[in-house]
Amino acid sequence: MGLESAEFVYLKEQTNASAGNLSLQLDKLKEAKYIKVTKGFKNNYPVTICSVTKIGIKAFEKYVSDLKAYIEIEKVENLVGNRKK
């Protein structure tokens, strides 16, 4: 993974999501314990930092692994399908 933590503003800019939509998605990730949300101040301005948890990293790694397995199954099925034609 590239980032272990990021500020809310950075995530908003990178995803082109609205603040409300991003907040909703982050709440879901927080409930699943995939991220930790820390609120604080930086140069007297409020800042929200989202950090990936170990549970979140494991879930992401499983997701990537499952995707790779699915792609491999599709490749095999396509090869077998093409041979039958």
C-alpha positions, 0 to 999 in steps of 0.5 A: 500500500502506498499511504498509511495515513492521509488528511481528509482534504487530501482524500477528498481531492484525490477521489473527487468525492463530496465532503458528505459522501467521503465522510459517509464512506470513511464512517463505514470503514471506521465501523469495520475497523479498517481505518482509524480517524483522528481529529486535531489541529494543524497551524490552528486549523482543524484537521482530520487524519485517516490511518489504515489499521492492521485489520484494514491492511489485511482486508485490502490484501485479501481483496487484492488476492481474491481479485487476482484469483477471480481474474485467473479463473476468468482467464482459464474459463476463456481459454477453455471456452475458446478451445471448444469453439 
